[in-house]
Amino acid sequence: MAVVAEEMPLSEVDGMEERTEHKLLGSGIGSAFELASSMPDEILEVVGGDARNAALLIANARSRLVKGGRLVGEFATASEVAKSKERVGFCSTGSASLDGLLGGGVETGSITEFFGAFGSGKSQICHTASALCHLPPKEGGLGGRAIYVDTEGTFRVNRLGEIVRSRGIDKDEALDSILYCRAFNVPHLEAVVRSLGGHVRKNDARLVVVDSVINLFRSEFIGRETLAERQQRLNILMHRLHNLAEVYGIAVIITNQVQSSPNTLFGDPTRPTGGHVLGHSSTYRVYLRRSGDERVAAMVDSPHHPYSEARFTVTDAGVSDTKKERGR
């Protein structure tokens, strides 16, 4: 797995002038990693000039990371891409069955989206994965901290304590490994996501959770006349998260809400919110639903996973396998 804590200073980026470096450092962009995961508009706002120069700075930062072996080049052979995939890590969800559905767990370098109705297990997955993230890879973790961005007020420290206590994990160590942030409105969430690169680097974070990514957008952008702006800003937010996952080699979990499609005559009328923006931005999309005391997870969109389902349950230990699965 890539080690995100290693520094690569801005001075190593081609074409970096001392004045420009000073401005970037003053804005909180302190490494080539953060520059490479930035958007051209925010770099333009910091350093001035024109959009072409801002885009060139970002491209040069990415090129420097490629030369340093941190990223795959713009044009690479399939063999080179395969070698880079060997560094991919997986964070357990707490359930071997759900991990199997995901191909080993929540994957680094990718965005995994869980969507479903209230009570389907979205936040339970977020809590359990966050509690396990600090564990070494052989124990299902990523060996680093988790950053939990909460937009719904569903984060519960006592729930984390219950999960780690039931799993025999040191409570103090687990809680110290999770950084929590409560986002109160869309501009605040956008600012938080813009600053994530610095927090990932400084805290050696390996997992970022956004629970949920759509909640604030749905509550603040009401009516069809606001839809275009909402989708554009949501698209930028998702693009930032994607860059973060790719450049830092971390796992990103987002949760999404659902809505009912009234024109569905047959089958499940439940659809994820966020439209095509979220549909195209997430690497993996998993639909969660309740089935009695159990939950069912279905892989509905993936670049390589086939459509499949897995069953899990929620216990004192968080997300866990059902009795049937444990007995296999």
C-alpha positions in Angstrom: 0.0 0.0 0.0 1.1 3.6 -0.6 2.2 5.5 2.4 0.5 8.9 2.3 2.5 10.4 5.1 5.6 10.7 3.0 6.2 14.3 2.0 6.9 15.6 -1.5 7.5 19.4 -1.2 6.1 21.9 -3.7 9.6 23.0 -4.5 10.1 19.7 -6.4 7.3 20.5 -8.9 8.5 21.7 -12.2 8.0 25.4 -12.9 7.3 26.2 -9.2 8.4 29.7 -8.5 9.2 30.8 -4.9 6.4 33.4 -4.9 3.9 30.8 -6.1 5.0 28.3 -3.6 4.7 30.9 -0.8 1.1 31.6 -1.9 0.2 28.0 -2.0 1.7 27.3 1.4 -0.3 30.3 2.8 -3.5 28.8 1.5 -2.9 25.4 3.2 -1.6 23.6 0.1 1.7 22.3 1.5 2.8 19.4 -0.8 2.7 18.1 -4.3 0.0 15.7 -3.2 -2.3 18.5 -2.2 -1.6 20.4 -5.4 -2.1 17.4 -7.6 -5.5 16.7 -6.0 -6.7 20.3 -6.3 -9.1 21.9 -8.8 -7.9 24.5 -11.3 -10.3 27.2 -10.0 -9.0 27.0 -6.4 -5.4 27.2 -7.6 -6.3 30.2 -9.8 -7.9 31.9 -6.8 -4.7 31.5 -4.8 -1.9 32.2 -7.2 -3.7 34.5 -9.7 -2.8 34.6 -13.4 -4.9 32.6 -15.8 -6.6 29.2 -15.8 -4.0 27.7 -18.1 -1.2 28.3 -15.7 -3.2 26.9 -12.8 -4.0 23.8 -14.8 -0.3 23.5 -15.7 0.8 23.6 -12.1 -1.6 20.8 -11.2 -0.4 18.8 -14.2 3.3 19.3 -13.2 2.5 18.1 -9.7 0.9 15.0 -11.1 3.9 14.4 -13.4 6.2 14.8 -10.4 4.2 12.1 -8.5 4.4 9.9 -11.6 8.2 10.3 -11.7 8.4 9.5 -8.0 6.4 6.3 -8.5 3.3 7.6 -6.6 0.9 7.7 -9.6 0.6 5.8 -12.9 1.6 7.8 -15.9 -0.8 9.4 -18.4 -0.1 6.7 -20.8 0.9 3.4 -19.2 0.9 -0.2 -20.3 -1.6 -2.6 -18.9 1.3 -4.3 -17.0 2.2 -1.1 -15.3 -1.4 -0.5 -14.3 -1.5 -4.1 -13.0 1.6 -3.4 -10.8 0.0 -0.3 -9.4 -3.1 -2.3 -8.4 -0.9 -4.6 -6.3 -0.6 -1.6 -3.9 -4.3 -1.4 -3.5 -5.5 -2.0 0.1 -8.9 -3.0 1.5 -10.6 -1.9 4.7 -13.1 -4.4 6.1 -16.7 -3.5 6.6 -16.9 -5.9 9.6 -18.7 -8.6 7.5 -16.8 -11.2 5.5 -19.9 -11.6 3.3 -20.1 -7.9 2.5 -16.3 -7.8 2.1 -16.6 -10.6 -0.4 -19.2 -8.7 -2.4 -16.7 -5.7 -2.6 -13.8 -8.0 -3.6 -12.0 -7.8 -0.3 -13.5 -4.7 1.4 -13.6 -1.0 0.8 -10.9 -0.4 -1.8 -8.2 2.3 -1.7 -8.0 4.7 -4.6 -11.7 4.4 -5.2 -15.1 5.8 -4.1 -17.5 3.2 -2.7 -21.1 4.4 -2.4 -23.7 2.8 -0.2 -27.3 3.9 -0.8 -30.5 2.8 0.8 -33.5 3.8 2.9 -33.4 4.9 6.5 -32.2 2.0 8.7 -30.7 0.0 5.9 -27.2 0.0 7.5 -25.4 2.9 5.8 -24.1 4.6 8.9 -23.4 1.3 10.6 -21.0 0.4 7.8 -19.4 3.9 8.2 -19.0 3.4 11.9 -17.6 -0.1 11.7 -15.1 0.6 8.9 -13.9 3.7 10.7 -13.4 1.6 13.9 -11.4 -1.0 12.0 -9.3 1.3 9.8 -6.4 1.7 12.2 -5.8 -2.0 12.5 -3.0 -3.6 10.4 -4.0 -5.0 7.0 -3.8 -8.6 8.2 -6.5 -7.8 10.7 -8.8 -6.1 8.1 -7.6 -2.5 8.5 -5.5 -0.1 6.5 -3.0 0.8 9.3 -4.0 4.5 9.4 -6.6 6.9 10.7 -10.1 7.5 9.4 -11.8 10.9 8.8 -15.5 11.0 9.3 -17.4 13.9 7.8 -21.0 13.9 9.1 -23.8 15.9 7.5 -26.8 14.3 9.1 -25.7 14.2 12.8 -25.7 10.4 12.9 -22.1 10.0 14.2 -22.2 8.4 17.7 -19.0 7.9 19.8 -20.8 5.5 22.2 -21.7 3.4 19.1 -18.0 3.3 18.2 -17.2 2.3 21.8 -19.7 -0.5 21.6 -18.3 -1.8 18.3 -14.6 -1.9 19.4 -15.5 -3.3 22.9 -17.4 -6.2 21.3 -14.5 -6.9 18.9 -11.9 -6.8 21.7 -10.2 -3.7 20.2 -8.6 -1.1 22.5 -11.2 1.7 22.8 -8.8 4.6 23.4 -6.6 3.6 20.5 -9.6 3.3 18.2 -11.2 6.6 19.1 -7.9 8.4 18.8 -7.6 7.1 15.3 -10.9 8.7 14.1 -11.0 12.4 13.2 -14.6 13.8 13.2 -16.0 16.8 11.4 -19.7 18.0 11.4 -20.6 19.8 8.2 -23.6 22.1 8.7 -24.3 23.5 5.1 -23.2 23.1 1.6 -20.5 25.8 1.6 -19.1 24.3 4.8 -19.0 20.8 3.3 -17.3 22.1 0.2 -14.7 23.9 2.4 -14.2 20.7 4.4 -13.6 18.6 1.3 -11.2 21.2 -0.1 -9.1 20.9 3.1 -9.1 17.1 3.3 -5.8 16.7 1.5 -3.9 18.5 4.3 -5.7 16.5 7.0 -5.0 13.2 5.2 -1.3 14.0 4.9 -0.8 15.3 8.4 -2.7 12.6 10.1 -1.7 9.6 7.9 -5.4 9.0 7.2 -6.3 6.0 5.1 -10.1 6.3 5.0 -12.5 9.2 4.4 -16.2 8.8 5.1 -18.9 11.3 4.0 -22.2 10.4 5.6 -24.2 11.5 3.6 -22.9 13.3 0.5 -26.4 14.4 -0.7 -28.2 15.4 2.5 -27.2 19.1 2.6 -27.7 19.5 -1.2 -31.2 18.2 -1.0 -32.2 20.5 1.9 -30.6 23.7 0.5 -31.3 23.4 -3.3 -35.1 23.1 -3.5 -37.1 23.3 -6.8 -36.2 22.6 -10.4 -34.7 26.1 -10.9 -31.9 25.2 -8.5 -31.2 21.8 -10.0 -28.5 22.8 -12.4 -26.4 24.6 -9.8 -26.9 21.8 -7.3 -25.6 19.2 -9.8 -22.7 21.3 -10.8 -21.5 21.9 -7.3 -22.1 18.2 -6.4 -20.1 17.2 -9.4 -17.2 19.4 -8.3 -17.4 18.0 -4.8 -17.3 14.4 -6.1 -14.4 15.2 -8.5 -12.4 16.5 -5.5 -13.1 13.3 -3.6 -12.1 11.2 -6.6 -8.8 13.1 -6.9 -8.2 12.7 -3.2 -8.7 8.9 -3.4 -6.4 8.6 -6.5 -3.6 10.9 -5.5 -3.3 9.8 -1.8 -4.2 6.2 -2.4 -6.9 6.2 0.3 -10.4 4.6 0.5 -13.4 6.9 0.3 -16.9 5.9 1.5 -19.9 8.0 0.7 -23.5 7.3 1.7 -26.5 8.4 -0.4 -30.2 8.6 0.2 -33.0 7.2 -2.0 -36.2 8.3 -3.6 -39.1 6.5 -5.0 -39.8 6.5 -8.8 -43.6 6.8 -9.2 -43.5 5.6 -12.8 -42.1 2.1 -11.9 -44.8 -0.5 -12.6 -42.7 -3.6 -11.8 -39.8 -4.2 -9.5 -38.3 -2.0 -6.8 -39.2 1.7 -7.3 -36.3 2.8 -5.1 -33.6 4.9 -6.8 -30.5 6.6 -5.5 -30.6 10.4 -5.4 -28.0 12.7 -7.0 -28.8 11.7 -10.6 -26.1 10.9 -13.1 -23.5 13.0 -11.2 -23.3 10.5 -8.4 -23.9 7.6 -10.7 -20.8 8.4 -12.8 -18.6 9.6 -9.9 -18.7 6.6 -7.7 -16.4 3.7 -8.5 -18.7 1.1 -6.8 -22.4 1.5 -6.0 -24.0 -0.8 -3.4 -27.7 -0.8 -2.7 -28.7 -1.7 0.8 -32.2 -2.8 2.0 -33.7 -4.5 5.0 -34.9 -8.1 4.9 -36.4 -8.9 8.3 -33.6 -8.6 10.9 -31.0 -8.9 8.2 -29.7 -6.5 5.5 -29.1 -7.3 1.9 -26.4 -5.5 -0.1 -26.4 -5.6 -3.9 -23.6 -4.5 -6.2 -25.4 -2.5 -8.8 -22.5 -0.8 -10.5 -18.9 -1.7 -10.7 -16.1 -1.6 -13.4 -15.4 -5.3 -12.8 -17.7 -6.9 -10.2 -20.7 -8.8 -11.5 -24.1 -8.1 -10.1 -24.3 -10.1 -6.9 -25.8 -9.9 -3.4 -24.6 -10.4 0.2 -26.4 -10.7 3.5 -25.2 -9.2 6.7 -26.6 -8.1 10.0 -26.0 -5.3 12.6 -25.1 -6.3 16.1 -23.3 -4.8 19.1 -20.1 -5.4 17.1 -21.4 -3.3 14.2 -21.7 -4.7 10.8 -21.4 -8.5 11.1 -22.1 -11.7 9.3 -25.4 -13.5 9.7 -25.6 -16.7 11.7 -25.9 -18.6 8.4 -22.8 -17.0 6.9 -20.8 -17.5 10.1 -21.7 -21.2 10.0 -20.2 -21.7 6.6 
